[in-house]
């Protein structure tokens, strides 16, 4: 054992700035903050809906404006980042085996994107967006 | 065999992440339209109330809110460690308690509609 062992200095709080790959990892991880924030917004919507028409309409009025639009735009960006990063690892998370071979990953990813577009269009149609 | 509660929280995380991957962008887009003053028809009180009053609408809202919360809670726990916060036991209790509180709240509120 060396008397002066080499100790690599790794910052516990800033290590992810060392390599772009680490930053990409962290960008995927922090999407959860925005998914959680949006869940709280939905909970807030349900709370106001349960209190009657006046409460619901004041909730909608409070939601209007450039700042909440900006906040929702940021949430939308991170939600999309969660979607693409989630779909892109599906071949690793659930490989499909056919006989001896595995279904190429691009088909699994493409199927997820197709289902995503279909689900989104359905929601928009159901919500009455024209 | 060693017992662990990890599979429970991990499966909630995975289910929430999958549901968020499919539905979060379009749902956020609906709220963005509201913020821009172009609220979709579903956001009128009559329609929103009718949606949440139906058992299918309740189930949808419950699944979305609670699974998003449990997904965020579990990932936040792991991410707290990555940001250098090493008190995992405390972090775990805090985030899971928050998700549990949100779950109870959404059940109670949805049953009132």
gemmi code that builds the backbone of each chain (N, CA, C; Angstrom):
import gemmi

chains = {
    "A": [
        ("UNK", (0.845, -1.199, 0.000), (0.000, 0.000, 0.000), (0.878, 1.246, 0.000)),
        ("UNK", (0.642, 2.089, -0.966), (1.398, 3.335, -1.053), (1.078, 4.223, 0.141)),
        ("UNK", (2.085, 4.959, 0.592), (1.831, 5.848, 1.729), (1.103, 7.106, 1.300)),
        ("UNK", (1.196, 7.426, 0.009), (0.436, 8.584, -0.482), (-0.477, 8.099, -1.613)),
        ("UNK", (-1.569, 7.421, -1.236), (-2.441, 6.879, -2.284), (-3.035, 8.003, -3.127)),
        ("UNK", (-3.163, 7.719, -4.424), (-3.750, 8.725, -5.323), (-5.250, 8.816, -5.055)),
        ("UNK", (-5.693, 9.990, -4.711), (-7.121, 10.205, -4.494), (-7.622, 11.162, -5.564)),
        ("UNK", (-8.546, 10.661, -6.388), (-9.093, 11.520, -7.435), (-10.129, 12.443, -6.813)),
        ("UNK", (-9.960, 13.724, -6.998), (-10.913, 14.675, -6.430), (-12.195, 14.677, -7.258)),
        ("UNK", (-13.284, 14.302, -6.638), (-14.572, 14.353, -7.323), (-15.526, 15.163, -6.457)),
        ("UNK", (-16.000, 16.255, -7.000), (-16.954, 17.060, -6.246), (-18.283, 16.333, -6.160)),
        ("UNK", (-18.853, 16.269, -4.956), (-20.130, 15.576, -4.781), (-21.275, 16.350, -5.412)),
        ("UNK", (-21.107, 17.683, -5.524), (-22.234, 18.504, -5.982), (-22.068, 19.013, -7.412)),
        ("UNK", (-20.851, 18.939, -7.961), (-20.663, 19.495, -9.320), (-20.007, 18.523, -10.283)),
        ("UNK", (-20.019, 17.229, -9.975), (-19.322, 16.233, -10.800), (-19.854, 16.179, -12.223)),
        ("UNK", (-21.135, 16.499, -12.427), (-21.759, 16.302, -13.745), (-21.326, 17.355, -14.759)),
        ("UNK", (-20.548, 18.368, -14.314), (-20.032, 19.335, -15.286), (-18.751, 18.820, -15.953)),
        ("UNK", (-18.237, 17.669, -15.482), (-16.962, 17.141, -15.965), (-17.053, 16.589, -17.388)),
        ("UNK", (-18.225, 16.136, -17.789), (-18.350, 15.483, -19.092), (-19.753, 15.720, -19.639)),
        ("UNK", (-19.872, 16.023, -20.939), (-21.204, 16.267, -21.515), (-22.170, 15.101, -21.290)),
        ("UNK", (-21.592, 13.876, -21.243), (-22.452, 12.702, -21.035), (-23.130, 12.759, -19.676)),
        ("UNK", (-22.393, 13.234, -18.658), (-22.961, 13.356, -17.315), (-24.066, 14.425, -17.304)),
        ("UNK", (-23.815, 15.496, -18.054), (-24.818, 16.567, -18.117), (-26.097, 16.076, -18.779)),
        ("UNK", (-25.932, 15.250, -19.822), (-27.119, 14.695, -20.483), (-27.882, 13.780, -19.523)),
        ("UNK", (-27.137, 13.017, -18.743), (-27.769, 12.156, -17.733), (-28.580, 12.996, -16.746)),
        ("UNK", (-27.957, 14.085, -16.250), (-28.651, 14.927, -15.282), (-29.863, 15.620, -15.909)),
        ("UNK", (-29.755, 15.993, -17.195), (-30.892, 16.641, -17.852), (-32.078, 15.690, -17.913)),
        ("UNK", (-31.804, 14.387, -18.057), (-32.911, 13.409, -18.048), (-33.475, 13.255, -16.648)),
        ("UNK", (-32.583, 13.250, -15.644), (-33.029, 13.038, -14.270), (-33.911, 14.180, -13.774)),
        ("UNK", (-33.541, 15.437, -14.125), (-34.302, 16.566, -13.570), (-35.654, 16.768, -14.256)),
        ("UNK", (-35.954, 15.995, -15.310), (-37.302, 16.100, -15.878), (-38.345, 15.788, -14.810)),
        ("UNK", (-37.961, 14.983, -13.809), (-38.919, 14.573, -12.774), (-39.430, 15.771, -11.977)),
        ("UNK", (-38.603, 16.814, -11.838), (-39.036, 18.006, -11.098), (-40.243, 18.622, -11.811)),
        ("UNK", (-40.173, 18.641, -13.134), (-41.221, 19.295, -13.917), (-42.461, 18.413, -14.042)),
        ("UNK", (-42.256, 17.095, -14.118), (-43.402, 16.172, -14.120), (-44.126, 16.289, -12.771)),
        ("UNK", (-43.355, 16.372, -11.695), (-43.948, 16.512, -10.365), (-44.685, 17.832, -10.220)),
        ("UNK", (-44.083, 18.914, -10.734), (-44.732, 20.230, -10.660), (-46.053, 20.214, -11.425)),
        ("UNK", (-46.068, 19.548, -12.576), (-47.288, 19.492, -13.360), (-48.361, 18.654, -12.654)),
        ("UNK", (-47.937, 17.587, -11.973), (-48.888, 16.784, -11.196), (-49.535, 17.653, -10.115)),
        ("UNK", (-48.735, 18.536, -9.487), (-49.280, 19.431, -8.460), (-50.256, 20.430, -9.079)),
        ("UNK", (-49.951, 20.892, -10.302), (-50.868, 21.805, -10.988), (-52.199, 21.106, -11.261)),
        ("UNK", (-52.125, 19.832, -11.688), (-53.349, 19.059, -11.934), (-54.138, 18.879, -10.642)),
        ("UNK", (-53.417, 18.618, -9.548), (-54.073, 18.461, -8.244), (-54.778, 19.758, -7.856)),
        ("UNK", (-54.104, 20.874, -8.137), (-54.662, 22.201, -7.865), (-55.937, 22.415, -8.700)),
        ("UNK", (-55.894, 21.969, -9.963), (-57.064, 22.087, -10.834), (-58.229, 21.283, -10.276)),
        ("UNK", (-57.953, 20.055, -9.824), (-59.001, 19.202, -9.263), (-59.569, 19.832, -7.988)),
        ("UNK", (-58.673, 20.426, -7.174), (-59.112, 21.098, -5.947), (-60.120, 22.209, -6.267)),
        ("UNK", (-59.802, 23.033, -7.262), (-60.690, 24.140, -7.605), (-61.974, 23.647, -8.261)),
        ("UNK", (-61.854, 22.592, -9.050), (-63.040, 22.024, -9.696), (-64.015, 21.499, -8.647)),
        ("UNK", (-63.454, 20.952, -7.549), (-64.323, 20.381, -6.505), (-65.011, 21.472, -5.690)),
        ("UNK", (-64.548, 22.735, -5.833), (-65.128, 23.822, -5.036), (-66.180, 24.625, -5.786)),
        ("UNK", (-66.521, 24.182, -6.986), (-67.601, 24.843, -7.707), (-67.136, 25.739, -8.831)),
        ("UNK", (-68.132, 26.302, -9.535), (-67.859, 27.047, -10.760), (-67.007, 28.296, -10.539)),
        ("UNK", (-67.328, 29.070, -9.474), (-66.590, 30.324, -9.245), (-65.109, 30.037, -9.004)),
        ("UNK", (-64.828, 29.016, -8.158), (-63.439, 28.664, -7.858), (-62.721, 28.194, -9.123)),
        ("UNK", (-63.415, 27.384, -9.926), (-62.820, 26.870, -11.169), (-62.467, 28.010, -12.108)),
        ("UNK", (-63.409, 28.962, -12.244), (-63.145, 30.038, -13.199), (-62.057, 30.993, -12.710)),
        ("UNK", (-61.961, 31.168, -11.399), (-60.868, 32.019, -10.907), (-59.523, 31.309, -11.065)),
        ("UNK", (-59.560, 29.973, -10.980), (-58.324, 29.193, -11.220), (-57.860, 29.376, -12.666)),
        ("UNK", (-58.813, 29.291, -13.604), (-58.465, 29.465, -15.021), (-57.946, 30.880, -15.283)),
        ("UNK", (-58.580, 31.864, -14.625), (-58.146, 33.254, -14.823), (-56.731, 33.452, -14.288)),
        ("UNK", (-56.440, 32.832, -13.124), (-55.109, 32.975, -12.532), (-54.040, 32.312, -13.397)),
        ("UNK", (-54.476, 31.313, -14.176), (-53.528, 30.571, -15.016), (-53.120, 31.358, -16.256)),
        ("UNK", (-53.943, 32.376, -16.600), (-53.639, 33.131, -17.817), (-52.509, 34.128, -17.592)),
        ("UNK", (-51.772, 34.402, -18.651), (-50.710, 35.401, -18.557), (-49.392, 34.897, -19.087)),
        ("UNK", (-48.473, 35.822, -19.395), (-47.199, 35.438, -20.017), (-46.299, 34.610, -19.106)),
        ("UNK", (-46.339, 34.865, -17.781), (-45.423, 34.133, -16.898), (-45.818, 32.678, -16.759)),
        ("UNK", (-47.124, 32.419, -16.606), (-47.524, 31.016, -16.497), (-47.353, 30.318, -17.837)),
        ("UNK", (-47.518, 31.080, -18.947), (-47.276, 30.485, -20.263), (-45.811, 30.081, -20.386)),
        ("UNK", (-44.931, 30.953, -19.905), (-43.487, 30.663, -19.952), (-43.154, 29.437, -19.095)),
        ("UNK", (-43.736, 29.410, -17.891), (-43.511, 28.267, -17.000), (-43.988, 26.970, -17.628)),
        ("UNK", (-45.173, 27.011, -18.258), (-45.713, 25.807, -18.891), (-44.891, 25.401, -20.105)),
        ("UNK", (-44.323, 26.388, -20.789), (-43.451, 26.094, -21.934), (-42.201, 25.336, -21.473)),
        ("UNK", (-41.644, 25.766, -20.334), (-40.478, 25.072, -19.775), (-40.866, 23.650, -19.376)),
        ("UNK", (-42.037, 23.513, -18.700), (-42.509, 22.177, -18.320), (-42.702, 21.313, -19.561)),
        ("UNK", (-43.259, 21.920, -20.627), (-43.480, 21.183, -21.881), (-42.155, 20.686, -22.452)),
        ("UNK", (-41.124, 21.547, -22.421), (-39.816, 21.149, -22.955), (-39.258, 19.955, -22.195)),
        ("UNK", (-39.362, 19.983, -20.849), (-38.835, 18.866, -20.068), (-39.702, 17.619, -20.212)),
        ("UNK", (-41.014, 17.818, -20.386), (-41.901, 16.672, -20.598), (-41.538, 15.976, -21.912)),
        ("UNK", (-41.235, 16.780, -22.943), (-40.831, 16.200, -24.235), (-39.485, 15.480, -24.102)),
        ("UNK", (-38.608, 16.044, -23.280), (-37.301, 15.410, -23.057), (-37.482, 14.064, -22.364)),
        ("UNK", (-38.426, 14.009, -21.406), (-38.729, 12.741, -20.740), (-39.269, 11.739, -21.756)),
        ("UNK", (-40.182, 12.209, -22.630), (-40.782, 11.315, -23.619), (-39.724, 10.715, -24.541)),
        ("UNK", (-38.886, 11.564, -25.144), (-37.914, 11.048, -26.110), (-36.882, 10.146, -25.422)),
        ("UNK", (-36.405, 10.567, -24.229), (-35.395, 9.736, -23.574), (-36.006, 8.420, -23.091)),
        ("UNK", (-37.289, 8.465, -22.687), (-37.961, 7.243, -22.217), (-38.137, 6.264, -23.367)),
        ("UNK", (-38.593, 6.775, -24.521), (-38.839, 5.896, -25.675), (-37.536, 5.342, -26.239)),
        ("UNK", (-36.474, 6.178, -26.213), (-35.231, 5.742, -26.844), (-34.550, 4.590, -26.111)),
        ("UNK", (-34.898, 4.348, -24.848), (-34.288, 3.207, -24.150), (-35.209, 1.987, -24.098)),
        ("UNK", (-36.403, 2.103, -24.706), (-37.343, 0.964, -24.631), (-36.763, -0.332, -25.196)),
        ("UNK", (-35.934, -0.312, -26.271), (-35.386, -1.593, -26.745), (-34.516, -2.267, -25.695)),
        ("UNK", (-33.871, -1.455, -24.829), (-33.049, -2.046, -23.769), (-33.906, -2.490, -22.602)),
        ("UNK", (-34.988, -1.732, -22.331), (-35.836, -2.040, -21.183), (-36.721, -3.254, -21.459)),
        ("UNK", (-37.186, -3.389, -22.685), (-38.020, -4.556, -23.011), (-37.736, -5.067, -24.422)),
        ("UNK", (-36.607, -5.793, -24.562), (-36.276, -6.353, -25.870), (-37.301, -7.404, -26.291)),
        ("UNK", (-37.604, -7.425, -27.600), (-38.574, -8.388, -28.119), (-37.822, -9.469, -28.880)),
        ("UNK", (-37.961, -10.722, -28.398), (-37.259, -11.828, -29.029), (-38.206, -12.600, -29.933)),
        ("UNK", (-37.739, -12.875, -31.168), (-38.520, -13.684, -32.101), (-37.647, -14.865, -32.490)),
        ("UNK", (-37.953, -16.039, -31.945), (-37.104, -17.204, -32.188), (-35.718, -16.975, -31.620)),
        ("UNK", (-34.708, -17.083, -32.490), (-33.325, -16.901, -32.044), (-32.936, -15.427, -32.025)),
        ("UNK", (-33.644, -14.617, -32.802), (-33.221, -13.234, -33.017), (-34.020, -12.244, -32.180)),
        ("UNK", (-33.460, -11.061, -32.092), (-34.165, -9.969, -31.431), (-34.702, -9.002, -32.476)),
        ("UNK", (-35.908, -8.516, -32.234), (-36.486, -7.492, -33.106), (-35.594, -6.249, -33.040)),
        ("UNK", (-35.178, -5.692, -34.202), (-34.322, -4.496, -34.164), (-34.950, -3.389, -33.322)),
        ("UNK", (-34.100, -2.726, -32.517), (-34.590, -1.724, -31.574), (-35.386, -0.613, -32.220)),
        ("UNK", (-35.032, -0.258, -33.471), (-35.701, 0.890, -34.101), (-37.201, 0.645, -34.280)),
        ("UNK", (-37.603, -0.634, -34.441), (-39.030, -0.920, -34.593), (-39.779, -0.685, -33.282)),
        ("UNK", (-39.134, -1.079, -32.158), (-39.752, -0.887, -30.842), (-39.902, 0.607, -30.558)),
        ("UNK", (-38.830, 1.367, -30.848), (-38.868, 2.820, -30.621), (-39.942, 3.452, -31.510)),
        ("UNK", (-39.957, 3.068, -32.798), (-40.921, 3.652, -33.739), (-42.354, 3.371, -33.308)),
        ("UNK", (-42.599, 2.151, -32.798), (-43.950, 1.795, -32.343), (-44.387, 2.712, -31.204)),
        ("UNK", (-43.433, 3.019, -30.300), (-43.762, 3.902, -29.177), (-44.086, 5.313, -29.663)),
        ("UNK", (-43.283, 5.825, -30.607), (-43.554, 7.171, -31.129), (-44.910, 7.223, -31.827)),
        ("UNK", (-45.228, 6.162, -32.567), (-46.500, 6.103, -33.282), (-47.668, 6.130, -32.283)),
        ("UNK", (-47.545, 5.301, -31.234), (-48.597, 5.241, -30.211), (-48.709, 6.584, -29.495)),
        ("UNK", (-47.572, 7.245, -29.286), (-47.548, 8.550, -28.610), (-48.321, 9.590, -29.426)),
        ("UNK", (-48.043, 9.635, -30.741), (-48.728, 10.596, -31.610), (-50.229, 10.317, -31.609)),
        ("UNK", (-50.588, 9.038, -31.698), (-51.996, 8.646, -31.705), (-52.687, 9.086, -30.406)),
        ("UNK", (-52.032, 8.825, -29.262), (-52.606, 9.186, -27.960), (-52.767, 10.701, -27.852)),
        ("UNK", (-51.752, 11.444, -28.328), (-51.798, 12.902, -28.235), (-52.930, 13.471, -29.079)),
        ("UNK", (-53.074, 12.947, -30.303), (-54.140, 13.416, -31.186), (-55.512, 13.117, -30.565)),
        ("UNK", (-55.636, 11.922, -29.974), (-56.891, 11.533, -29.315), (-57.235, 12.502, -28.183)),
        ("UNK", (-56.238, 12.836, -27.352), (-56.471, 13.757, -26.234), (-56.881, 15.131, -26.756)),
        ("UNK", (-56.185, 15.618, -27.780), (-56.518, 16.930, -28.354), (-57.942, 16.923, -28.910)),
        ("UNK", (-58.315, 15.830, -29.581), (-59.655, 15.724, -30.152), (-60.694, 15.709, -29.038)),
        ("UNK", (-60.419, 14.906, -27.993), (-61.355, 14.784, -26.879), (-61.511, 16.113, -26.142)),
        ("UNK", (-60.415, 16.873, -26.043), (-60.459, 18.157, -25.332), (-61.116, 19.256, -26.164)),
        ("UNK", (-61.387, 18.950, -27.433), (-62.056, 19.927, -28.287), (-61.142, 20.994, -28.836)),
        ("UNK", (-59.852, 20.648, -29.033), (-58.913, 21.605, -29.629), (-59.077, 21.553, -31.145)),
        ("UNK", (-59.290, 22.726, -31.716), (-59.440, 22.782, -33.175), (-58.369, 23.674, -33.771)),
    ],
    "B": [
        ("UNK", (-34.130, -15.283, 0.972), (-33.898, -14.154, 0.069), (-34.135, -12.836, 0.798)),
        ("UNK", (-33.266, -11.881, 0.532), (-33.403, -10.584, 1.196), (-34.665, -9.879, 0.727)),
        ("UNK", (-35.357, -9.282, 1.673), (-36.560, -8.542, 1.306), (-36.219, -7.078, 1.073)),
        ("UNK", (-36.871, -6.480, 0.110), (-36.614, -5.080, -0.216), (-37.910, -4.443, -0.679)),
        ("UNK", (-38.096, -3.168, -0.353), (-39.294, -2.489, -0.838), (-39.022, -1.790, -2.169)),
        ("UNK", (-37.797, -1.998, -2.708), (-37.434, -1.296, -3.932), (-38.365, -1.605, -5.113)),
        ("UNK", (-38.744, -2.894, -5.340), (-39.586, -3.184, -6.513), (-40.884, -2.392, -6.536)),
        ("UNK", (-41.491, -2.131, -5.360), (-42.758, -1.394, -5.314), (-42.552, 0.026, -5.833)),
        ("UNK", (-41.570, 0.717, -5.261), (-41.352, 2.108, -5.658), (-40.840, 2.190, -7.092)),
        ("UNK", (-40.025, 1.205, -7.466), (-39.484, 1.242, -8.825), (-40.599, 1.013, -9.840)),
        ("UNK", (-41.537, 0.111, -9.543), (-42.601, -0.141, -10.527), (-43.524, 1.067, -10.648)),
        ("UNK", (-43.756, 1.771, -9.519), (-44.543, 3.007, -9.592), (-43.803, 4.054, -10.419)),
        ("UNK", (-42.467, 4.117, -10.231), (-41.638, 5.052, -11.000), (-41.741, 4.737, -12.493)),
        ("UNK", (-41.622, 3.471, -12.838), (-41.635, 3.072, -14.250), (-43.014, 3.304, -14.865)),
        ("UNK", (-44.064, 2.965, -14.113), (-45.418, 3.165, -14.627), (-45.677, 4.654, -14.841)),
        ("UNK", (-45.271, 5.472, -13.878), (-45.467, 6.918, -13.992), (-44.660, 7.503, -15.134)),
        ("UNK", (-43.444, 7.025, -15.310), (-42.601, 7.528, -16.385), (-43.168, 7.193, -17.752)),
        ("UNK", (-43.710, 5.976, -17.864), (-44.308, 5.566, -19.138), (-45.562, 6.384, -19.425)),
        ("UNK", (-46.415, 6.537, -18.409), (-47.635, 7.329, -18.589), (-47.281, 8.779, -18.928)),
        ("UNK", (-46.252, 9.318, -18.256), (-45.823, 10.697, -18.519), (-45.259, 10.823, -19.929)),
        ("UNK", (-44.521, 9.786, -20.381), (-43.943, 9.827, -21.721), (-45.056, 9.949, -22.766)),
        ("UNK", (-46.156, 9.209, -22.546), (-47.240, 9.229, -23.525), (-48.151, 10.450, -23.373)),
        ("UNK", (-48.418, 10.876, -22.130), (-49.482, 11.865, -21.930), (-49.041, 13.242, -21.454)),
        ("UNK", (-47.890, 13.349, -20.775), (-47.521, 14.641, -20.195), (-47.430, 15.765, -21.234)),
        ("UNK", (-46.746, 15.559, -22.388), (-46.635, 16.702, -23.322), (-47.991, 17.246, -23.765)),
        ("UNK", (-48.905, 16.373, -24.139), (-50.185, 16.865, -24.654), (-51.023, 17.496, -23.535)),
        ("UNK", (-50.936, 16.953, -22.316), (-51.692, 17.542, -21.203), (-51.133, 18.918, -20.840)),
        ("UNK", (-49.795, 19.050, -20.852), (-49.184, 20.359, -20.586), (-49.605, 21.343, -21.669)),
        ("UNK", (-49.668, 20.850, -22.915), (-50.075, 21.709, -24.033), (-51.480, 22.273, -23.809)),
        ("UNK", (-52.390, 21.447, -23.260), (-53.748, 21.923, -22.984), (-53.718, 23.090, -21.996)),
        ("UNK", (-52.900, 22.954, -20.947), (-52.805, 24.024, -19.946), (-52.098, 25.247, -20.518)),
        ("UNK", (-51.153, 25.011, -21.436), (-50.473, 26.134, -22.094), (-51.489, 26.942, -22.907)),
        ("UNK", (-52.421, 26.249, -23.558), (-53.470, 26.937, -24.319), (-54.332, 27.790, -23.389)),
        ("UNK", (-54.609, 27.261, -22.187), (-55.371, 28.038, -21.202), (-54.596, 29.308, -20.833)),
        ("UNK", (-53.286, 29.146, -20.586), (-52.456, 30.292, -20.204), (-52.433, 31.346, -21.299)),
        ("UNK", (-52.537, 30.891, -22.568), (-52.498, 31.820, -23.693), (-53.880, 32.402, -23.997)),
        ("UNK", (-54.877, 32.062, -23.154), (-56.218, 32.602, -23.353), (-57.015, 31.882, -24.422)),
        ("UNK", (-56.580, 30.690, -24.807), (-57.296, 29.915, -25.823), (-57.710, 28.568, -25.242)),
        ("UNK", (-58.387, 28.637, -24.078), (-58.755, 27.422, -23.358), (-59.605, 26.494, -24.232)),
        ("UNK", (-59.219, 25.196, -24.321), (-60.034, 24.235, -25.076), (-61.415, 24.060, -24.430)),
        ("UNK", (-62.368, 23.536, -25.216), (-63.756, 23.375, -24.742), (-63.833, 22.593, -23.429)),
        ("UNK", (-62.940, 21.619, -23.273), (-62.969, 20.756, -22.085), (-62.811, 21.554, -20.796)),
        ("UNK", (-62.239, 22.760, -20.887), (-61.973, 23.549, -19.690), (-63.158, 24.418, -19.261)),
        ("UNK", (-64.257, 24.404, -20.027), (-65.462, 25.089, -19.541), (-65.932, 24.337, -18.294)),
        ("UNK", (-66.557, 25.047, -17.346), (-66.905, 24.392, -16.074), (-67.798, 23.184, -16.311)),
        ("UNK", (-68.791, 23.342, -17.186), (-69.752, 22.261, -17.431), (-69.030, 20.997, -17.912)),
        ("UNK", (-68.152, 21.169, -18.905), (-67.465, 20.004, -19.480), (-66.437, 19.415, -18.525)),
        ("UNK", (-65.661, 20.288, -17.877), (-64.627, 19.806, -16.949), (-65.282, 19.048, -15.796)),
        ("UNK", (-66.403, 19.602, -15.285), (-67.094, 18.964, -14.174), (-67.692, 17.630, -14.592)),
        ("UNK", (-68.282, 17.608, -15.797), (-68.876, 16.358, -16.290), (-67.797, 15.284, -16.449)),
        ("UNK", (-66.614, 15.712, -16.925), (-65.503, 14.761, -17.103), (-65.075, 14.168, -15.766)),
        ("UNK", (-64.876, 15.047, -14.767), (-64.390, 14.580, -13.465), (-65.487, 13.876, -12.667)),
        ("UNK", (-66.761, 14.104, -13.055), (-67.863, 13.458, -12.332), (-68.032, 12.009, -12.785)),
        ("UNK", (-67.653, 11.729, -14.035), (-67.762, 10.369, -14.555), (-66.666, 9.496, -13.948)),
        ("UNK", (-66.989, 8.230, -13.667), (-65.995, 7.368, -13.000), (-64.762, 7.144, -13.874)),
        ("UNK", (-64.951, 7.147, -15.213), (-63.794, 6.966, -16.092), (-62.867, 8.184, -16.037)),
        ("UNK", (-63.485, 9.376, -15.983), (-62.702, 10.607, -15.877), (-61.943, 10.650, -14.567)),
        ("UNK", (-62.638, 10.238, -13.481), (-61.984, 10.182, -12.164), (-60.782, 9.251, -12.209)),
        ("UNK", (-60.979, 8.074, -12.813), (-59.913, 7.075, -12.880), (-58.723, 7.621, -13.661)),
        ("UNK", (-59.026, 8.310, -14.770), (-57.968, 8.892, -15.599), (-57.169, 9.921, -14.794)),
        ("UNK", (-57.890, 10.855, -14.137), (-57.218, 11.907, -13.368), (-56.413, 11.317, -12.214)),
        ("UNK", (-57.006, 10.316, -11.550), (-56.320, 9.683, -10.424), (-55.028, 9.016, -10.895)),
        ("UNK", (-55.117, 8.268, -11.998), (-53.933, 7.565, -12.521), (-52.854, 8.567, -12.912)),
        ("UNK", (-53.252, 9.621, -13.628), (-52.266, 10.598, -14.092), (-51.609, 11.304, -12.906)),
        ("UNK", (-52.420, 11.842, -11.997), (-51.851, 12.628, -10.889), (-50.977, 11.755, -9.995)),
        ("UNK", (-51.503, 10.606, -9.550), (-50.748, 9.813, -8.571), (-49.510, 9.175, -9.192)),
        ("UNK", (-49.624, 8.647, -10.418), (-48.444, 8.008, -11.011), (-47.366, 9.038, -11.359)),
        ("UNK", (-47.786, 10.232, -11.806), (-46.795, 11.303, -12.049), (-46.087, 11.632, -10.733)),
        ("UNK", (-46.867, 11.723, -9.645), (-46.284, 12.069, -8.342), (-45.290, 11.008, -7.878)),
        ("UNK", (-45.664, 9.723, -7.980), (-44.778, 8.652, -7.501), (-43.546, 8.528, -8.382)),
        ("UNK", (-43.740, 8.796, -9.678), (-42.592, 8.811, -10.597), (-41.613, 9.910, -10.183)),
        ("UNK", (-42.146, 11.112, -9.990), (-41.297, 12.256, -9.623), (-40.626, 12.016, -8.273)),
        ("UNK", (-41.375, 11.459, -7.317), (-40.838, 11.243, -5.972), (-39.635, 10.303, -6.016)),
        ("UNK", (-39.781, 9.179, -6.713), (-38.686, 8.207, -6.728), (-37.463, 8.759, -7.462)),
        ("UNK", (-37.708, 9.433, -8.589), (-36.577, 9.952, -9.355), (-35.902, 11.103, -8.617)),
        ("UNK", (-36.712, 11.884, -7.880), (-36.164, 12.989, -7.097), (-35.249, 12.456, -6.000)),
        ("UNK", (-35.617, 11.296, -5.430), (-34.803, 10.668, -4.389), (-33.423, 10.309, -4.933)),
        ("UNK", (-33.417, 9.691, -6.120), (-32.149, 9.299, -6.737), (-31.347, 10.541, -7.134)),
        ("UNK", (-32.060, 11.546, -7.668), (-31.394, 12.753, -8.149), (-30.809, 13.566, -6.996)),
        ("UNK", (-31.468, 13.529, -5.844), (-30.940, 14.225, -4.668), (-29.560, 13.680, -4.327)),
        ("UNK", (-29.402, 12.365, -4.442), (-28.097, 11.736, -4.209), (-27.076, 12.246, -5.233)),
        ("UNK", (-27.509, 12.335, -6.487), (-26.602, 12.800, -7.553), (-26.189, 14.252, -7.349)),
        ("UNK", (-27.042, 15.041, -6.708), (-26.704, 16.441, -6.453), (-25.882, 16.595, -5.175)),
        ("UNK", (-25.522, 15.484, -4.552), (-24.628, 15.530, -3.409), (-25.306, 15.447, -2.055)),
        ("UNK", (-26.628, 15.221, -2.054), (-27.360, 15.096, -0.791), (-27.327, 13.625, -0.390)),
        ("UNK", (-26.619, 13.290, 0.681), (-26.383, 11.875, 0.983), (-27.226, 11.325, 2.135)),
        ("UNK", (-28.254, 12.086, 2.547), (-29.124, 11.579, 3.620), (-30.302, 10.834, 3.004)),
        ("UNK", (-30.017, 9.681, 2.384), (-31.047, 9.003, 1.599), (-32.280, 8.629, 2.421)),
        ("UNK", (-32.078, 8.200, 3.658), (-33.225, 7.761, 4.467), (-34.214, 8.907, 4.669)),
        ("UNK", (-33.694, 10.099, 4.973), (-34.557, 11.256, 5.202), (-35.229, 11.686, 3.897)),
        ("UNK", (-34.419, 11.746, 2.824), (-34.965, 12.142, 1.519), (-36.075, 11.185, 1.106)),
        ("UNK", (-35.835, 9.884, 1.256), (-36.815, 8.874, 0.848), (-38.131, 9.075, 1.592)),
        ("UNK", (-38.039, 9.252, 2.927), (-39.255, 9.442, 3.716), (-40.008, 10.688, 3.254)),
        ("UNK", (-39.259, 11.793, 3.032), (-39.888, 13.053, 2.633), (-40.615, 12.939, 1.291)),
        ("UNK", (-39.917, 12.408, 0.264), (-40.534, 12.382, -1.067), (-41.690, 11.386, -1.131)),
        ("UNK", (-41.545, 10.234, -0.473), (-42.632, 9.250, -0.516), (-43.828, 9.723, 0.303)),
        ("UNK", (-43.565, 10.419, 1.404), (-44.670, 10.978, 2.191), (-45.440, 12.009, 1.368)),
        ("UNK", (-44.691, 12.860, 0.645), (-45.329, 13.878, -0.199), (-46.198, 13.214, -1.260)),
        ("UNK", (-45.657, 12.159, -1.885), (-46.430, 11.466, -2.923), (-47.666, 10.800, -2.318)),
        ("UNK", (-47.509, 10.223, -1.123), (-48.643, 9.580, -0.467), (-49.708, 10.611, -0.107)),
        ("UNK", (-49.273, 11.783, 0.381), (-50.217, 12.851, 0.730), (-50.969, 13.306, -0.516)),
        ("UNK", (-50.258, 13.451, -1.633), (-50.889, 13.836, -2.887), (-51.887, 12.799, -3.361)),
        ("UNK", (-51.552, 11.520, -3.141), (-52.452, 10.435, -3.532), (-53.749, 10.505, -2.728)),
        ("UNK", (-53.623, 10.642, -1.402), (-54.809, 10.722, -0.543), (-55.654, 11.937, -0.927)),
        ("UNK", (-54.961, 13.083, -1.140), (-55.673, 14.315, -1.493), (-56.459, 14.151, -2.788)),
        ("UNK", (-55.832, 13.536, -3.804), (-56.539, 13.424, -5.079), (-57.726, 12.472, -4.966)),
        ("UNK", (-57.600, 11.417, -4.168), (-58.735, 10.500, -3.970), (-59.891, 11.263, -3.310)),
        ("UNK", (-59.577, 11.980, -2.212), (-60.616, 12.700, -1.473), (-61.294, 13.746, -2.348)),
        ("UNK", (-60.483, 14.538, -3.076), (-61.036, 15.620, -3.910), (-61.866, 15.058, -5.064)),
        ("UNK", (-61.381, 13.984, -5.703), (-62.114, 13.425, -6.836), (-63.444, 12.833, -6.394)),
        ("UNK", (-63.471, 12.265, -5.179), (-64.721, 11.695, -4.674), (-65.735, 12.773, -4.338)),
        ("UNK", (-65.266, 14.013, -4.126), (-66.176, 15.121, -3.809), (-66.860, 15.683, -5.047)),
        ("UNK", (-66.270, 15.419, -6.224), (-66.804, 16.007, -7.457), (-67.996, 15.184, -7.949)),
    ],
}
model = gemmi.Model(1)
for chain_id, residues in chains.items():
    chain = gemmi.Chain(chain_id)
    for i, (resn, *xyz) in enumerate(residues, 1):
        res = gemmi.Residue()
        res.name, res.seqid = resn, gemmi.SeqId(i, " ")
        for name, pos in zip(("N", "CA", "C"), xyz):
            atom = gemmi.Atom()
            atom.name, atom.element = name, gemmi.Element(name[0])
            atom.pos, atom.b_iso = gemmi.Position(*pos), 0.0
            res.add_atom(atom)
        chain.add_residue(res)
    model.add_chain(chain)
structure = gemmi.Structure()
structure.add_model(model)
structure.setup_entities()
